[in-house]
Amino acid sequence: MLTYLINVTGDLLTVSLIIGVIFAFTDRLCTERGRLIVRIGLAFGFVTAGIRAYITNTRRIVGGWRVGTYGYLVALGLFVLLIAALIVFARPFFRRDASEKRMKRAEIVISVLTALLISSYLYCSLPNVYVYPFKFDTGGNGILSTDYLFRLGGYLLGVLVSLLASIAAYHIASIADRKGFRKLLIFSFIALNAIYAVYDFARLMSVVTARKIIDSIPLFSFAAVSNNHSQWYAYAVFGMLIVMSVLIWVCSFTAKEPYATKAEHRKHRALWRSGKHYSVLMLVCFVTAILCSTWFVKLNTVVIREAPVEDPIIFKDGVGADAELRVPLEMVSDGHLHRFGYTTPEGNSVRFIVILKQENTSNFGVGLDACEICGEAGYYENNDGQVVCKKCNVVMNTTTIGMKGGCNPIIIDYDINESYITIPVSEMLKNQSRFKK
């Protein structure tokens, strides 16, 4: 559960906050036409992110890494163009004292660039979120299993936190503008997009420097530091919005706005109360973000105690070549996970696992210490005696070990007699490419 709460908030929270402020900016400064353009951009972003998620997870494409990298580059370009447009059209757009023709042109240009910028943000950040539900592997237990529902709960909670944060950001920024802090709204709009532009630049550099497209040690170091501390971008965005929230709180106690009727006075007070409520919501989301990047990560970190890799008995054929591997039943009849290894003539160490499925029987689970989904990551036994995938933390249904599907160990041919589990060496040779040397 915590895994997907952490992953979803990590992917969505920063961009959700920024989109909330962007919508407040356009709703307060644009006409109905401009607001419609920005909403079309939002819908377009959801669609393009879905297309990217589909082609990168269901199709093998040459140079697939470029699909995401181009998104970072486009986002950076659009941010620069938007800043240039804001400078060029500042007077007609913000002050509304220019000709109607110039005002209309300014609004269209800024709205279109903002809409495209939102689309690029979603294109870069949303594909993983689309894909997560299809990776809730539960060892063959199905979508109604407890494991699946826990993962789905964490996923939906992450989406909910991101959505609430975006709503809070929108209302806080809108209320700040309505209460006379328009310059603060404009500054926040530009500053938050600038923060995300730096984040996108770091992600772009992490790809191009790793592939030696740009061979620069300083840029590589910058990208590495940025990726290792990516939560600070969210903290910076939250910080600006919390400053805005505090300002609303302080002003709500001292504001003396003129009013003609008691109804108008109640309306003013209701708006201030709304600002306080959304400020509290923003603080709750901020605390959740901190927990997701600190304490929850610690709770979700599993200390893996691997079973040692043991040596099977090797039997040779008539010409002295390795023919089969034998594992004594008394060695693996304790109900715990056992791992064995065989080194092929090519130097690959191929591992396989054995576990007794049912006490006082000869019903053993046998398979490679690898699976089709997570590769050679392998398995370990947790404190509850369950077999767990090291990479995705899926708990295996022990009865399904030896069957195809999900994160189950890759099946191999074997035979069991009264004393040994026997595995042909040919099975090790056939699967050696799954393991690194």
N, C-alpha and C positions, 0 to 999 in steps of 0.2 A: 504493500500500500504506500509506504513512505517513498519507495523508489519513484513511483510515477507522480506523486505529489511534488517531489523535488524536481523531477525532470520537466514537468509541465510548467511549474512556476518559473523555473530557470529559462525555459524557452519563450514564455509568453508575457511574464509580468512587466518587464521593461517596456516592451513595445505596446502593451495594453495601456499603460500610464500615458505614454506619449500620444497615442491615438486619442485618448480621452481629452487631452489638452488641445490637440489639433481640432477636434470637433467643437470644442468650446470656442476656439479662435474663429473658425469659419462661421459658426452659428451666430456669434456676436457681431462679426464684422462684414459678413457677406449677405447678399439678398437670397431669396428662395432659389434662384438659378444657381448661385455658387454652392449653396448647401446641397442641392441635388447632385451637382457634379462630384462633390466629395463623397457622397454616399454611393454613387456609382463606382468610384474608385475603391471604396471599401469592399463592395461586392466583387469587383474584378480581382482584388487581392485574394479573397477567399477561393475564387475559382482557379487562378493561376497557381496558388499554393497547392491546391488539390491535384492539378495536372502534374506539377513537379513531383509531388509525393508519389503519384502513380508511376510515372516513367522512371523514377530512380529506384523504385522498390519492386517493380514487376518487369522491367525491361533491362536487358544488358546493352548499354549504349557505349560506344567508343568515346572516350574523353568525358565520361559522365560527371567528373568532378567540376567541369565547367558550368554545368547547369546551375549550381549554387553560386559559383564564383562570379558569374555575370550579374547575378542579382545584387551582390555587394557593390559591384562597380556601378551598376545603374543607379542604385540608391545614393551613392556618393555624388554622381553626376547630377541627379535631380535635386539634391540638397544645395549644391552650388548654384544651380540655375534658379532655385527658389529664392535664395538669398539675393542673387542679382536682380530678380524680378521685384522683390520687396524694396530694394534700394531705388530702382528705376521708377517704380509706381508708388513710392511711399506717400507722396502728397495727395494724389487723387484717391488712393485706397484708404488711407487712415484718416484723412481730414475731410474728405468728401466736399472739397471746395473747388474742384476742377470741373471741366465740362462733362456733361453726361456721357459723351462718347468716350472720353478718356477714362472715366470711372468704370464704364462697362468693360472696356478693354482690360483695365487693370484687374478687375474682379475675375474675368474669365481666365486670364493668364495665371494668376495666383491660385485660383481654384483648381485648374487643370494640373498644375505642377504639384499642388498639395495632394490631389487625388492619386496621381501617379506615385508620389512618395509613399503614401499609405499602402498602395498596392505592392510596392517593392519591399516595404517592411514586412508585410504578411508573407510575401513570397519567400523571404529569407528565413523567417522565424517559425512559420506555421506547419511546414511539411512533416516534421517529426511528430508534432501533436496529432496530425491526421493518422499517422502510421501506428502509434502506440497501441491502440485497442486491438490491432491485428497481431500484436506480439505478446499478448497475454497468454503465453503458453502455460498450460497447467499439467503437463505430463500425461495428456490424454484423458483428463477428468471432465472436460467439457465446460461450456460457458456457465453452467449452473453450479459449478464447484465453488467451494469457499475461497480457494486461491484466486479464481477468476474474479469473483465479486469483490474481494479485497483490492485487487489491482484496479478494477473499474472504479471503486470508491475513491482511491487515491487520485486517479486520473480526473474524475469529475470534480473532486474537491479542488484540484489545481486549476481547472478551468473556471470554477466558481470564484476562487480567490482573484484570479486575473480579471474576470468580468467585473466583480465588485470594485476592484482597484480602478478600473477604467471609468466606471460610473462615478466613483468618488472624485477622481481627477477632473472629469467633465464638469461636475456641479461646483466643485471648489473654484475652478478657473472661471466658470460662468458667473458665479456669485461675486467673485473678486472684481470682475469687469462691471457688473451691475452696481456695485458699491463704490465706483469711482477709481478703481485701480487698473485701468485699461493698459497703461504702460507696463505694469507687472505682467499682465496676460501676454502682451506682445513679446516681452523679454523672455518669458517662460517658453513660449512657442518656439522662439529662435534657439534658446539655450538648450532645450531638451532635444530638439532635432540635431543640434551640434554634438551633443553627447552621443547620440546614436550614430552619427556620422563617424565619430572617432572609433566607436565599437565596430562598425562595419569595415572601416579601414584596417583595423587590427585583424579582423577575420580574413579580409582579402590578403593581407600580408602573410598571414599564417599559411595560406595555400601557395602563393606565388614564390615565397622564399623557400618553403619546403621542397618545391619542385624545381628550384634553381632558375625559375623564370626571371626573378630578380635576386641576384646574389649579394645580399647585404646583411652582414652580421647585426648591425644596430636595428634594422627593421625586423629581423628574425627575433632578436631579444625582446623588442617592444611587443611583437605579436605573442610571444610566449608568456610574458608577464601579464598581458591583457587577458589571455585565455585562462591563465591560472587564477586570476582575480576578477573574473567577469561579473561577479555579484556586486562589485563596487559601482558598476554603471547603474544598476537598479537602485543602489543606495543613494547615488547622486541625484537621480530623478526623484526618488522619494523625498530627499532632503529639500529640494526646491518646493515641492508641493506641501511639505509639512510647514515650511516657512510661510507659505501662503495661507495655510490653515491657521497657524498661530496668529497671523495678522487679522484674519477674520474673527477669531475668538476675542482678541484684544479690542478691536473696533466695535464688536457687538455690545460691549459694556459701556462704551463712551459715545457711541453715535447718537446724535440729536438731529435727526432728519426732519425737515418740515413736512407737515401733513395737514390736509384740509378737513378730513373727517376721521372719526375713530376707526372706521373700516380701513382707511389708508394706513393709519398708524399700525393696526394689527397686521396688515400686509407686510409692512417693513420689518416688524418684529419676527414674523413667521419666516421671512427670508433669512434673517440672522440665525434663527434657530436651526433652519435647514442647513446653513453653513456649518454650524457646530456639529450637527449629526454626521454630516459627510466628513468632517474633520476627524471625528472619532473613528469612522469607518476606515479612513485613510491610515490612521495610526494602527488599527488592528491589522490591516493588510501589510503595513510596514513591519510590524512585529512578526507576522507570519513569514514574511520574506527572510527576515533575519534567522528565524528558527529553521527554515528550509535550507539555508546555506551553512548552518552551524550545527545546532543540537540534533536536528532530524538526520543530518548526514552522519553524525556520530552514532546515533541509534541504529541507522540502517547499515552501518559498516559491520560486516561479519568477519570475525576472526576465524580463518579457515585452518582446521587441523587436519592436514592431509594424512591419509594412510600411507605408509611407506610402500615404495614400489618393490615388490618381492620378485624373486627369480623362480620361474616354473622349472620343472624337470624337463630337460631336452632329450628326446629319443631320436636316434639317427637311423637312417635306412641302411641297406646293404652296402652302399658305396661310401658311407661315412658322412652323408649330407644330413642336415637337420630335417627331420620328417614331421615330428609332432611335439606339442608341448603338453605336459601333464601336470595337473594340480591335484594333490592329494585331498580327498574329501574331508578328512579329519582336520585339515589346515584351514578350511573355509566354512566349517559347520557351526561357528559360534554366533551366527546371525549378524555379524558386522561386515562392513564393506572391505574388500581386499582388492588391492591393485597389483598387477603383474606387468612385467616388461620383457620385451624380446628385442634384441638388436639385430637388424637384418644385415646381410653382407654389404649393403650400400651405406650402412652407418646410421639408419633411422631407428630410433627407439620407439617401438610400437607398444602401446599400453592397452591392457584390457582389464575389466573388473569382473569380480565374482561376488555374489551375495546370496545367502540362503533366504529364500522367500518365505518359507513356512517351516516352523520348528518341527523337528522329528520327522522330516521328510527328505526326499532327495530332489526337491523342487528348487533349483538354483536359477538365479538370474545371471546371465553371462552376456557380455557385450564389450565393444571397444570403450576405452576411457575417452570418448569423444561422441559428438552428435552432429546431425546434419545442419542444425541451426547455429550452434555456437562453436563448431569446429572442435579443435583439440583442447579446449578449456578444461574439460574433464569434470569429475565429480568428487564430492567429499561427503563424509557422514557428519551430521550435526549432533548436538547434545541429546536430541530426542531419538537418535538412531535412524533418522531419515536420510535418504540419498538426495543430495542437492547439487544442481549445476553450479559450478564456480562462477560462470559468467553472468547468467541471468537470474540466479537464485531461485529457479523453479524447483519445487520439491517433487521428486519422482514418486509416482505410484509404484511401489516396489513390485506389485503383481504384474505390471506391464513391462518390466525390464526384460528384454529379450524379444520384444515386439516392436514393429515399426511405428513411427509417428512421433510428432511433437519433439520434445527435448530428450526423448529416450535414447539410451546408448545405441550406437549403430550395431545391428545384429551381425553375428558371425556364426559359422558352422561349428558345432562342438558335439561331443558325445559323452555320456555319463555311464560308467559301470559301477560296480560295488566299491571301488577304491579310488577312482580318478575321474576328473573331468579332462577330456582329451580334446585338444584343438589342433587342427592341421597347421603346420607352418605356412602353408600356402595362403591361409587367411591373413597372416601377418604381412606377407609379401604383397598381397593384393591391396591391402589398406595402408601400406607404409607412406604413401603420398599424403595422407591426412595429417601426418605428424612431421614437425620440423626436425631437422638434424640438430 
